[in-house]
Amino acid sequence: MNDKNQPDGTNPWMKSLMIWLGVVLALVLFVQLFDSRTRVAGGEGIAYSEFLQRVEDGSVKEVSIADNIVSGTLTNDSAFRTQAPDDPRLIDRLIAKGVKFSAKPREEPSFWMILIYQSLPFLLILGVAFFVIRQMQKNAGSGAMGFGKSKAKLLTEKHGRVTFDDVAGIDEAREELQEIVDFLKDPTRFARLGGKIPKGALLVGSPGTGKTLLARAIAGEANVPFFTISGSDFVEMFVGVGASRVRDMFEQAKKNAPCIVFIDEIDAVGRHRGAGLGNGNDEREQTLNQLLVEMDGFEANEGIIIIAATNRPDVLDPALLRPGRFDRQVVVPRPDIEGREKILSVHMKKVPLAPDVDSRTIARGTPGFSGADLANLVNEAALLAARKGKRLVAMREFEEAKDKVMMGAERKSMVMTEEEKRATAYHEAGHALVSLHVPGCDPLHKVTIIPRGRALGVTWNLPERDRYSMSMNQMKARLALCFGGRIAEQLIYGADALNTGASNDIQQATDMARSMVMEYGMSEKLGWLRYRDNQDEVFLGHSVARSQNVSEETARLIDQEVRRFIEEAEARARQVLTDNLDELHKLAEALLEYETLTGEEAKRAIKGEDIGRGEGDRSRPAAPAAGSSIPRTRPKKPGPFGDPAPQGA
């Protein structure tokens, strides 16, 4: 692979400089040749009549005549020149006055000079036209002469190259692709047992999980040419251009085989054919058809491996996913706790860390984070430390960065009245107290009344480990937790003083109770049946809302069961807060004093113990210990009072 993406390895800057130097030199030569016939000796230009007058006066010392140009010096040694007409008496006048004169023969241009002089304009025109055409055809189809050229770029990373050592947290996906790299390095190892090199691999995963990073790692590991292109680069407004670009891309790949072609966001061109029931995009379908033929048609493209990435595999055409085209689908999931720790270690290598930073604690506190989220977390922590003028990034910056990423930035400019602040404290204290007393709730990690994002306060409950499902007891505990804030306000201020702050609590509790009844089969009266279709089901490329196909009697029963779950949760939360009203007051007062409490500090506060902070650290809690509480997944649009989001299955 040549440097600077040039086919001949020439530095493009030097190449452009040489072209412009050639153009300037040609222009200078042209001007010189054009002006050679009119160039004369130096001196002051005078009129011919004045020259004759000075000859008569005897003030001319000597004269040189060359092709009607008369030049010379006067008696005062000053130079002059003039243009002489055809004057046959000039020689006689000079002889009569005793003026020394000489004559130079007319210089006839040589044959080569005449040829250059006459052909130079045409050469300049041809050179400019060639230069313009080269610029139009540059970058594979960027101009009018290259519509059908492929936009695939040959990746030549020599500095900052990514390898599999830079990919962490997705070991299974890395092993699948490592096999492809090994196949390219030593194909005989697999061929001796009858194995064939795979035609393609499809990387499937949520945004930010590292699909493109994996592709770059393959490029860094494999000592073969690596072409990269986006799915949207194929489709143009002209029908047939996309198919032409697919053909040209595979022609380039054949010339460099064995090689790898990476197509990012392949769903832009690989959607299900026939989408829209007759109103499909002909250009996109033709492009997809050509891609299918090139990957596995009559002509086998041996040595070309296609690696594609998408986060929407459900919309891809089935013909694209069959064996022989994409032989393997590699799922790139969100990392678990071990993977998050490895990813954090990779990103922390570039950051100067304080001794108290523990990547394991941060990993345990960020379930559901993708690789991109973790990279953003480390970057935010570094920015916070730089803003404070620190030389090292401490655990406190990582905690603040985690709060900022998960709950939003602190709204320091927001001014709350003392009554609003106290209502927020009781609301969040109600959430926290229910989570501490109801079995099945996740451990309390942090509770704060500092406004963040769209929330005036947040109660943060975190599971002990990465969770992939929830039991019925856990979901009922979560329902009770949702109503802890509203009931705490009702107990303190009365039913007439309720505000709109619990709207998100009610929404989350209602959605969870309806899912328990209609999707999870947790209602004895309705049984193990699913009564809800996918609300955003993707069908032939369109998102359509499916109506609930239930009878009126069943719908009435569903509403009754949903109400029953809600009322049971309300009663459970009310009982906890009524029995522990003193603890509610203590926790609310601690929140008003410190604004933010960790789970351990909240437990000490309801017991009446000293929280253990210094005077200079009233509203910023210390980082939790490695074995304390573990964060839940990121909140889903927290409401005005920071209601916790339910943990879905």
C-alpha positions as CSV (number, residue, x, y, z in Angstrom):
1,M,0.0,0.0,0.0
2,N,1.5,3.3,-1.1
3,D,1.8,6.3,1.1
4,K,-0.7,9.2,0.9
5,N,-3.1,7.0,-1.1
6,Q,-1.2,7.7,-4.3
7,P,-0.9,4.9,-6.9
8,D,2.7,5.7,-7.6
9,G,3.8,6.6,-4.1
10,T,4.4,10.3,-5.0
11,N,3.9,13.0,-2.5
12,P,0.7,14.9,-3.7
13,W,2.1,18.2,-2.3
14,M,5.3,17.9,-4.3
15,K,3.4,16.7,-7.4
16,S,1.1,19.8,-7.3
17,L,4.2,22.1,-6.7
18,M,5.9,20.6,-9.8
19,I,2.8,21.1,-11.9
20,W,2.5,24.8,-11.0
21,L,6.2,25.4,-11.4
22,G,5.9,24.0,-14.9
23,V,3.0,26.3,-15.7
24,V,4.9,29.3,-14.5
25,L,8.0,28.4,-16.4
26,A,6.0,28.0,-19.6
27,L,4.4,31.4,-19.2
28,V,7.7,33.0,-18.6
29,L,9.2,31.4,-21.7
30,F,6.1,32.5,-23.7
31,V,6.5,36.1,-22.6
32,Q,10.2,36.1,-23.3
33,L,9.7,34.8,-26.8
34,F,6.9,37.2,-27.5
35,D,8.9,40.2,-26.2
36,S,12.2,39.2,-27.9
37,R,11.5,41.1,-31.1
38,T,10.7,44.3,-29.3
39,R,13.5,44.2,-26.7
40,V,16.0,47.0,-27.1
41,A,19.0,48.3,-25.3
42,G,18.6,50.4,-22.3
43,G,18.4,54.2,-22.3
44,E,16.0,57.1,-22.4
45,G,13.5,56.9,-25.2
46,I,13.3,60.0,-27.5
47,A,11.4,60.9,-30.6
48,Y,13.1,60.3,-34.0
49,S,12.8,64.1,-34.8
50,E,14.6,65.0,-31.6
51,F,17.3,62.4,-32.6
52,L,17.8,64.1,-35.9
53,Q,17.9,67.5,-34.3
54,R,20.7,66.4,-32.0
55,V,22.6,64.9,-34.9
56,E,22.5,68.3,-36.6
57,D,23.6,70.0,-33.3
58,G,26.6,67.6,-33.1
59,S,25.5,66.3,-29.6
60,V,25.4,62.6,-30.7
61,K,28.7,60.8,-30.0
62,E,28.0,57.3,-31.4
63,V,25.1,55.3,-32.8
64,S,24.2,51.6,-33.1
65,I,21.5,50.6,-35.7
66,A,19.7,47.2,-35.3
67,D,16.4,46.5,-37.2
68,N,15.1,50.1,-37.2
69,I,16.1,50.5,-33.6
70,V,18.7,53.3,-33.1
71,S,20.5,53.5,-29.8
72,G,23.7,55.2,-28.7
73,T,25.2,57.8,-26.4
74,L,25.4,61.6,-26.5
75,T,28.4,63.7,-26.0
76,N,27.5,64.0,-22.3
77,D,27.7,60.2,-22.1
78,S,23.9,59.8,-21.5
79,A,22.2,56.8,-23.4
80,F,19.3,57.1,-25.7
81,R,17.1,55.0,-28.0
82,T,14.6,55.7,-30.6
83,Q,12.5,53.9,-33.3
84,A,13.7,54.8,-36.8
85,P,11.5,54.7,-39.9
86,D,12.9,53.7,-43.2
87,D,15.1,56.8,-43.7
88,P,17.6,56.3,-46.6
89,R,19.3,59.6,-45.7
90,L,20.2,58.7,-42.1
91,I,23.6,57.2,-43.0
92,D,24.5,60.3,-45.0
93,R,23.6,62.6,-42.1
94,L,25.7,60.6,-39.6
95,I,28.7,60.6,-42.0
96,A,28.3,64.3,-42.6
97,K,28.3,65.1,-38.9
98,G,31.2,62.7,-38.1
99,V,29.1,60.4,-35.9
100,K,30.5,57.0,-35.3
101,F,27.9,54.4,-36.1
102,S,27.7,50.6,-36.4
103,A,25.0,48.2,-37.7
104,K,23.8,44.8,-36.4
105,P,22.4,42.3,-38.8
106,R,18.8,41.2,-38.3
107,E,18.6,38.0,-36.2
108,E,16.5,35.4,-37.9
109,P,14.9,32.9,-35.4
110,S,15.9,29.3,-35.7
111,F,13.5,26.6,-36.8
112,W,13.1,25.2,-33.3
113,M,12.4,28.6,-31.8
114,I,9.7,29.1,-34.4
115,L,8.2,25.7,-33.7
116,I,8.2,26.3,-29.9
117,Y,6.8,29.8,-30.4
118,Q,3.9,28.5,-32.5
119,S,3.1,25.4,-30.5
120,L,3.4,26.8,-27.0
121,P,-0.2,28.1,-26.8
122,F,-1.6,24.8,-27.9
123,L,0.6,23.0,-25.3
124,L,-0.6,25.3,-22.6
125,I,-4.3,24.6,-23.5
126,L,-3.7,20.8,-23.6
127,G,-1.9,21.0,-20.2
128,V,-4.7,22.9,-18.5
129,A,-7.3,20.5,-20.0
130,F,-5.4,17.5,-18.8
131,F,-5.0,19.0,-15.3
132,V,-8.7,19.8,-15.0
133,I,-9.7,16.3,-16.2
134,R,-7.3,14.7,-13.7
135,Q,-8.9,16.8,-10.9
136,M,-12.4,15.8,-11.9
137,Q,-11.5,12.1,-11.9
138,K,-9.7,12.3,-8.6
139,N,-11.0,10.6,-5.5
140,A,-12.9,7.9,-7.5
141,G,-16.0,9.6,-8.7
142,S,-16.0,13.0,-7.1
143,G,-16.5,14.7,-10.4
144,A,-18.6,14.6,-13.5
145,M,-16.3,12.0,-15.2
146,G,-16.5,9.5,-12.4
147,F,-20.1,8.9,-11.4
148,G,-19.7,5.2,-11.7
149,K,-16.4,5.0,-9.9
150,S,-16.3,3.4,-6.4
151,K,-15.7,5.6,-3.4
152,A,-14.0,2.9,-1.5
153,K,-10.8,4.2,0.2
154,L,-7.7,2.1,0.7
155,L,-6.9,2.4,4.4
156,T,-3.2,3.0,5.1
157,E,-2.9,3.8,8.8
158,K,0.8,3.8,9.7
159,H,0.5,6.1,12.8
160,G,-2.1,5.5,15.4
161,R,-2.9,2.1,14.0
162,V,-5.6,0.2,15.9
163,T,-5.0,-3.5,16.6
164,F,-6.9,-6.2,18.6
165,D,-4.9,-5.0,21.7
166,D,-7.0,-1.8,21.6
167,V,-10.3,-3.7,21.5
168,A,-11.6,-4.9,24.9
169,G,-14.8,-6.1,26.4
170,I,-16.1,-8.0,23.3
171,D,-13.8,-11.1,23.4
172,E,-16.2,-13.4,21.5
173,A,-16.6,-11.0,18.6
174,R,-12.9,-10.5,18.5
175,E,-12.2,-14.2,18.4
176,E,-14.6,-14.6,15.5
177,L,-12.8,-12.0,13.5
178,Q,-9.4,-13.1,14.6
179,E,-10.1,-16.3,12.7
180,I,-10.6,-14.4,9.5
181,V,-7.3,-12.6,10.0
182,D,-5.5,-15.9,10.6
183,F,-7.1,-17.3,7.5
184,L,-5.7,-14.5,5.4
185,K,-2.2,-14.9,7.0
186,D,-2.1,-18.7,6.6
187,P,-4.9,-20.1,4.3
188,T,-3.2,-23.5,3.9
189,R,-3.7,-24.1,7.6
190,F,-7.5,-24.3,7.0
191,A,-7.4,-25.5,3.4
192,R,-5.7,-28.8,4.2
193,L,-8.8,-29.8,6.1
194,G,-11.2,-28.6,3.4
195,G,-12.0,-25.3,5.0
196,K,-12.9,-22.4,2.7
197,I,-12.3,-18.7,3.5
198,P,-15.6,-17.1,4.6
199,K,-17.2,-14.7,2.1
200,G,-18.3,-12.2,4.6
201,A,-19.0,-11.3,8.2
202,L,-21.8,-9.1,9.5
203,L,-21.2,-7.1,12.7
204,V,-24.4,-6.6,14.5
205,G,-24.7,-4.5,17.7
206,S,-26.1,-1.3,19.3
207,P,-24.6,2.0,18.5
208,G,-21.3,2.6,20.3
209,T,-20.5,-1.0,21.0
210,G,-17.3,-1.0,18.8
211,K,-18.3,-2.4,15.4
212,T,-16.2,0.1,13.4
213,L,-13.4,-0.2,15.9
214,L,-13.3,-3.9,15.3
215,A,-13.1,-3.3,11.6
216,R,-10.1,-0.9,12.1
217,A,-8.5,-3.5,14.3
218,I,-8.8,-6.1,11.5
219,A,-7.1,-3.6,9.2
220,G,-4.3,-3.1,11.7
221,E,-3.9,-6.9,12.2
222,A,-4.2,-8.2,8.6
223,N,-1.3,-7.6,6.3
224,V,-3.6,-7.3,3.4
225,P,-5.2,-4.3,1.6
226,F,-8.2,-2.9,3.5
227,F,-10.9,-1.0,1.6
228,T,-13.5,1.0,3.6
229,I,-16.8,2.5,2.3
230,S,-20.2,3.6,3.7
231,G,-23.4,2.1,2.6
232,S,-24.7,5.6,1.7
233,D,-21.8,6.1,-0.8
234,F,-23.4,3.7,-3.2
235,V,-26.8,5.4,-3.7
236,E,-27.1,8.4,-5.9
237,M,-29.9,10.3,-7.6
238,F,-29.1,8.6,-10.9
239,V,-30.3,5.1,-11.5
240,G,-27.5,2.6,-12.2
241,V,-24.7,4.6,-10.5
242,G,-24.8,2.5,-7.3
243,A,-24.6,-0.8,-9.2
244,S,-21.7,0.6,-11.3
245,R,-19.9,1.6,-8.1
246,V,-20.3,-1.9,-6.7
247,R,-18.8,-3.4,-9.8
248,D,-15.9,-0.9,-9.7
249,M,-15.3,-1.6,-6.0
250,F,-15.0,-5.4,-6.6
251,E,-12.8,-4.7,-9.6
252,Q,-10.4,-2.8,-7.4
253,A,-10.6,-5.5,-4.7
254,K,-9.8,-8.2,-7.3
255,K,-6.6,-6.4,-8.3
256,N,-5.5,-6.3,-4.6
257,A,-6.8,-9.8,-3.6
258,P,-6.6,-11.2,-1.0
259,C,-8.1,-8.1,0.6
260,I,-10.9,-7.0,3.0
261,V,-13.7,-4.6,2.1
262,F,-15.5,-3.0,5.0
263,I,-19.0,-1.6,4.4
264,D,-20.2,0.6,7.3
265,E,-24.0,1.0,7.9
266,I,-24.9,-1.5,5.2
267,D,-28.6,-1.1,6.0
268,A,-28.5,2.1,3.9
269,V,-28.2,-0.1,0.8
270,G,-29.2,-3.6,2.0
271,R,-32.8,-3.1,3.0
272,H,-35.5,-5.6,2.3
273,R,-36.4,-5.5,-1.4
274,G,-40.0,-4.6,-2.1
275,A,-40.2,-2.2,0.9
276,G,-43.0,0.2,0.5
277,L,-45.3,-2.3,-1.4
278,G,-44.4,-1.1,-4.9
279,N,-43.0,2.3,-4.1
280,G,-39.4,1.1,-3.4
281,N,-36.3,2.8,-4.4
282,D,-35.2,1.3,-7.8
283,E,-31.7,2.7,-7.5
284,R,-31.2,1.1,-4.1
285,E,-32.6,-2.2,-5.2
286,Q,-30.4,-2.3,-8.3
287,T,-27.4,-1.6,-6.1
288,L,-28.4,-4.4,-3.7
289,N,-28.9,-6.8,-6.6
290,Q,-25.4,-6.1,-7.9
291,L,-23.9,-6.5,-4.5
292,L,-25.6,-9.9,-4.1
293,V,-24.3,-11.0,-7.5
294,E,-20.7,-9.8,-6.8
295,M,-20.6,-11.6,-3.4
296,D,-21.9,-14.9,-4.6
297,G,-22.8,-15.1,-8.3
298,F,-21.5,-17.0,-11.3
299,E,-18.1,-15.4,-11.0
300,A,-16.5,-16.3,-7.7
301,N,-14.5,-13.5,-6.2
302,E,-12.0,-15.5,-4.3
303,G,-9.8,-13.8,-1.8
304,I,-12.3,-10.9,-1.2
305,I,-13.8,-10.8,2.3
306,I,-16.7,-8.4,2.9
307,I,-17.1,-7.2,6.5
308,A,-20.3,-5.1,7.1
309,A,-21.7,-3.3,10.2
310,T,-25.2,-2.4,11.1
311,N,-27.4,-1.8,14.1
312,R,-30.6,-2.8,12.3
313,P,-30.3,-6.4,11.1
314,D,-34.0,-6.7,11.1
315,V,-34.4,-4.6,7.9
316,L,-31.7,-6.4,5.8
317,D,-32.8,-8.5,2.9
318,P,-32.8,-12.3,3.6
319,A,-30.7,-12.9,0.4
320,L,-27.9,-10.8,1.9
321,L,-27.8,-12.8,5.1
322,R,-27.7,-16.3,3.7
323,P,-24.5,-18.5,4.0
324,G,-22.3,-17.9,1.0
325,R,-22.7,-14.1,1.3
326,F,-22.5,-13.3,5.0
327,D,-21.3,-16.6,6.3
328,R,-21.3,-15.5,9.9
329,Q,-23.1,-12.9,11.9
330,V,-21.0,-11.5,14.7
331,V,-23.0,-10.0,17.5
332,V,-21.2,-7.1,19.2
333,P,-23.0,-6.8,22.6
334,R,-22.8,-4.2,25.3
335,P,-19.9,-5.3,27.6
336,D,-20.4,-6.9,30.9
337,I,-18.6,-5.9,34.1
338,E,-15.4,-7.6,33.1
339,G,-15.5,-6.1,29.6
340,R,-16.2,-2.6,31.0
341,E,-13.2,-2.9,33.3
342,K,-11.0,-3.8,30.3
343,I,-12.4,-1.0,28.2
344,L,-11.8,1.5,30.9
345,S,-8.2,0.3,31.3
346,V,-7.7,0.9,27.6
347,H,-9.0,4.4,27.7
348,M,-7.3,5.3,31.0
349,K,-3.9,4.6,29.6
350,K,-4.0,8.1,28.0
351,V,-5.1,9.8,31.2
352,P,-2.9,10.6,34.3
353,L,-4.7,8.9,37.2
354,A,-4.6,9.6,40.9
355,P,-3.8,6.6,43.2
356,D,-7.4,6.3,44.4
357,V,-8.9,5.5,40.9
358,D,-10.3,2.0,40.8
359,S,-11.4,0.9,37.3
360,R,-13.3,-2.1,38.9
361,T,-15.5,0.2,40.9
362,I,-16.3,2.4,37.9
363,A,-17.0,-0.7,35.9
364,R,-19.4,-2.0,38.5
365,G,-21.1,1.4,38.5
366,T,-21.8,1.6,34.8
367,P,-24.0,-1.3,33.7
368,G,-25.5,-0.9,30.3
369,F,-22.7,1.4,29.1
370,S,-21.3,0.8,25.7
371,G,-17.6,1.3,24.7
372,A,-18.4,4.7,23.4
373,D,-20.2,5.7,26.6
374,L,-17.1,4.6,28.7
375,A,-14.8,6.5,26.4
376,N,-17.0,9.6,26.9
377,L,-17.0,9.0,30.7
378,V,-13.1,9.0,30.8
379,N,-13.0,12.1,28.7
380,E,-15.5,13.9,30.8
381,A,-13.5,13.1,33.9
382,A,-10.3,14.4,32.3
383,L,-12.1,17.6,31.3
384,L,-13.5,18.1,34.8
385,A,-10.0,17.7,36.3
386,A,-8.5,20.1,33.8
387,R,-11.2,22.6,34.6
388,K,-10.2,22.4,38.3
389,G,-6.6,22.9,37.5
390,K,-5.6,19.4,38.7
391,R,-2.6,17.4,37.3
392,L,-4.2,14.0,38.0
393,V,-7.7,12.7,37.5
394,A,-9.1,11.4,40.8
395,M,-12.0,9.1,41.6
396,R,-14.1,12.2,42.5
397,E,-13.9,13.4,38.9
398,F,-15.0,10.0,37.6
399,E,-18.0,10.1,40.0
400,E,-19.0,13.5,38.9
401,A,-18.5,12.6,35.3
402,K,-20.7,9.5,35.8
403,D,-23.4,11.6,37.3
404,K,-23.2,14.1,34.4
405,V,-23.4,11.4,31.8
406,M,-26.2,9.5,33.4
407,M,-28.3,12.3,34.9
408,G,-27.2,15.4,33.1
409,A,-25.1,18.4,34.1
410,E,-25.8,20.3,37.4
411,R,-28.2,23.2,36.8
412,K,-26.3,25.6,39.0
413,S,-28.2,28.6,37.6
414,M,-31.6,27.3,38.7
415,V,-32.9,29.2,41.7
416,M,-35.4,27.2,43.9
417,T,-37.3,28.6,46.8
418,E,-36.8,27.1,50.2
419,E,-40.2,25.4,50.1
420,E,-39.5,23.8,46.7
421,K,-36.2,22.6,47.9
422,R,-37.8,21.1,51.1
423,A,-40.5,19.4,49.0
424,T,-37.9,17.9,46.7
425,A,-35.9,16.7,49.7
426,Y,-39.0,14.8,51.1
427,H,-39.8,13.5,47.7
428,E,-36.4,12.0,47.2
429,A,-36.2,10.9,50.8
430,G,-39.4,8.9,50.2
431,H,-37.9,7.1,47.3
432,A,-34.7,6.3,49.2
433,L,-36.6,5.1,52.3
434,V,-38.8,2.7,50.4
435,S,-35.7,1.3,48.6
436,L,-34.1,0.7,52.0
437,H,-37.1,-1.1,53.6
438,V,-38.8,-3.0,50.8
439,P,-37.2,-6.4,50.0
440,G,-36.3,-6.8,46.3
441,C,-35.3,-3.2,45.7
442,D,-31.9,-2.6,44.3
443,P,-29.4,-1.1,46.8
444,L,-29.5,2.6,47.2
445,H,-26.5,4.2,45.6
446,K,-27.1,7.9,45.8
447,V,-29.8,10.4,46.5
448,T,-29.5,14.1,45.6
449,I,-31.6,17.2,45.4
450,I,-29.2,19.0,43.1
451,P,-31.0,19.7,39.9
452,R,-29.5,17.7,37.0
453,G,-30.8,17.7,33.4
454,R,-34.6,17.8,33.6
455,A,-34.8,16.5,37.1
456,L,-34.9,18.6,40.3
457,G,-33.6,15.6,42.2
458,V,-32.6,12.0,41.6
459,T,-32.7,8.8,43.7
460,W,-30.3,6.3,42.2
461,N,-30.8,2.6,42.9
462,L,-28.3,0.2,41.5
463,P,-28.3,-3.6,41.1
464,E,-25.7,-5.8,42.7
465,R,-24.5,-7.1,39.3
466,D,-25.4,-6.9,35.6
467,R,-29.0,-7.9,35.3
468,Y,-30.6,-9.6,32.3
469,S,-34.1,-10.3,33.8
470,M,-36.3,-9.3,36.7
471,S,-38.5,-11.4,38.9
472,M,-42.1,-10.6,39.9
473,N,-41.0,-9.7,43.4
474,Q,-38.4,-7.3,42.1
475,M,-40.9,-5.6,39.7
476,K,-43.4,-5.2,42.6
477,A,-40.7,-3.7,44.7
478,R,-39.9,-1.3,41.9
479,L,-43.5,-0.3,41.6
480,A,-43.5,0.5,45.3
481,L,-40.3,2.5,44.9
482,C,-41.9,4.6,42.1
483,F,-44.7,5.8,44.5
484,G,-42.4,6.5,47.5
485,G,-41.9,10.2,46.5
486,R,-45.5,11.1,45.9
487,I,-46.7,9.4,49.1
488,A,-44.0,11.1,51.2
489,E,-45.2,14.5,50.0
490,Q,-48.8,13.5,50.7
491,L,-47.9,12.5,54.3
492,I,-46.0,15.7,55.0
493,Y,-48.1,18.3,53.1
494,G,-51.5,16.7,52.7
495,A,-53.4,15.5,49.6
496,D,-54.3,19.1,48.5
497,A,-50.7,20.1,48.2
498,L,-49.6,17.5,45.6
499,N,-47.8,18.9,42.6
500,T,-46.8,17.7,39.1
501,G,-43.4,16.4,40.1
502,A,-44.5,12.8,40.2
503,S,-45.7,12.6,36.6
504,N,-42.7,10.5,35.5
505,D,-43.2,8.2,38.6
506,I,-46.7,7.5,37.5
507,Q,-45.8,7.0,33.9
508,Q,-43.1,4.5,34.7
509,A,-45.2,2.6,37.2
510,T,-48.1,2.4,34.8
511,D,-45.9,1.2,31.9
512,M,-44.3,-1.5,34.1
513,A,-47.7,-2.7,35.5
514,R,-49.2,-2.9,32.0
515,S,-46.1,-4.9,30.8
516,M,-46.5,-7.3,33.8
517,V,-50.1,-8.0,32.8
518,M,-49.9,-7.9,29.0
519,E,-46.4,-9.2,28.2
520,Y,-44.8,-11.0,31.1
521,G,-47.8,-13.2,32.1
522,M,-47.7,-12.1,35.8
523,S,-51.5,-11.9,36.2
524,E,-53.3,-15.0,37.5
525,K,-56.6,-13.9,36.0
526,L,-55.2,-13.3,32.5
527,G,-52.7,-16.2,32.4
528,W,-49.6,-16.7,30.4
529,L,-50.8,-15.0,27.2
530,R,-49.4,-12.0,25.4
531,Y,-52.0,-9.3,24.8
532,R,-49.7,-6.6,23.3
533,D,-48.2,-6.6,19.9
534,N,-44.9,-4.7,19.3
535,Q,-45.8,-1.0,19.3
536,D,-43.0,-0.1,16.9
537,E,-42.8,-3.2,14.8
538,V,-40.7,-2.8,11.7
539,F,-42.5,-4.3,8.6
540,L,-41.1,-3.9,5.1
541,G,-39.1,-0.8,6.1
542,H,-41.9,1.0,7.8
543,S,-42.7,1.5,11.5
544,V,-46.3,0.8,12.0
545,A,-48.5,0.9,15.2
546,R,-50.3,-2.4,15.7
547,S,-53.6,-2.2,17.5
548,Q,-54.4,-4.4,20.5
549,N,-56.4,-7.4,19.3
550,V,-58.4,-8.0,22.5
551,S,-62.0,-8.1,23.3
552,E,-63.8,-5.4,25.4
553,E,-64.1,-7.8,28.3
554,T,-60.4,-8.7,28.2
555,A,-59.4,-5.1,27.9
556,R,-61.6,-4.3,31.0
557,L,-59.9,-7.1,32.9
558,I,-56.4,-5.9,31.9
559,D,-57.3,-2.4,33.2
560,Q,-58.5,-4.0,36.5
561,E,-55.3,-6.0,36.9
562,V,-53.1,-3.0,36.1
563,R,-55.0,-1.0,38.7
564,R,-54.6,-3.8,41.2
565,F,-50.8,-3.9,40.8
566,I,-50.7,-0.1,41.2
567,E,-52.9,0.0,44.3
568,E,-50.9,-2.7,46.0
569,A,-47.7,-0.8,45.3
570,E,-49.2,2.4,46.7
571,A,-50.3,0.6,49.9
572,R,-46.9,-1.0,50.3
573,A,-45.1,2.3,50.0
574,R,-47.5,4.1,52.3
575,Q,-47.1,1.4,55.0
576,V,-43.3,1.7,54.9
577,L,-43.3,5.5,55.1
578,T,-46.0,5.6,57.8
579,D,-44.1,3.2,60.0
580,N,-40.8,5.0,59.5
581,L,-41.9,8.6,59.5
582,D,-39.1,9.7,61.9
583,E,-36.6,8.2,59.5
584,L,-38.2,10.2,56.6
585,H,-37.7,13.5,58.5
586,K,-34.1,12.7,59.4
587,L,-33.2,11.7,55.8
588,A,-34.9,14.9,54.4
589,E,-33.1,17.1,56.8
590,A,-29.8,15.4,55.9
591,L,-30.5,16.1,52.2
592,L,-31.3,19.7,52.9
593,E,-28.0,20.0,54.7
594,Y,-25.7,18.0,52.4
595,E,-27.7,18.0,49.2
596,T,-26.2,14.7,48.1
597,L,-25.9,11.4,50.1
598,T,-24.5,8.1,49.1
599,G,-26.3,4.9,50.1
600,E,-24.1,4.4,53.2
601,E,-24.5,8.0,54.3
602,A,-28.3,7.8,53.9
603,K,-28.3,4.7,56.2
604,R,-26.2,6.6,58.8
605,A,-28.5,9.6,58.5
606,I,-31.7,7.7,59.3
607,K,-30.0,6.2,62.4
608,G,-29.1,9.7,63.6
609,E,-25.3,9.0,63.2
610,D,-22.7,11.5,62.0
611,I,-22.3,11.2,58.2
612,G,-18.6,11.8,58.6
613,R,-17.8,14.7,56.2
614,G,-15.5,17.6,56.8
615,E,-16.8,21.2,56.9
616,G,-15.3,21.9,53.5
617,D,-17.1,19.1,51.8
618,R,-20.7,19.6,52.7
619,S,-22.5,18.8,49.5
620,R,-20.1,16.4,47.7
621,P,-20.0,12.9,48.9
622,A,-16.9,10.7,48.8
623,A,-16.7,8.1,46.1
624,P,-18.4,4.8,47.0
625,A,-16.2,1.9,48.1
626,A,-15.6,-1.0,45.7
627,G,-18.1,-3.2,47.4
628,S,-20.9,-0.8,47.9
629,S,-23.7,-0.1,45.5
630,I,-23.7,-0.8,41.8
631,P,-25.3,1.6,39.3
632,R,-28.3,0.7,37.4
633,T,-28.8,1.4,33.7
634,R,-29.1,4.9,32.5
635,P,-32.3,6.8,33.6
636,K,-35.0,7.0,30.9
637,K,-36.0,10.7,30.8
638,P,-36.1,11.5,34.5
639,G,-39.1,13.5,35.5
640,P,-39.1,16.8,37.4
641,F,-38.3,15.1,40.7
642,G,-35.8,12.5,39.4
643,D,-37.9,9.4,39.4
644,P,-36.0,6.2,38.9
645,A,-36.4,4.3,35.7
646,P,-37.7,0.7,35.8
647,Q,-35.3,-2.2,35.1
648,G,-36.7,-4.0,32.1
649,A,-36.0,-7.6,31.3
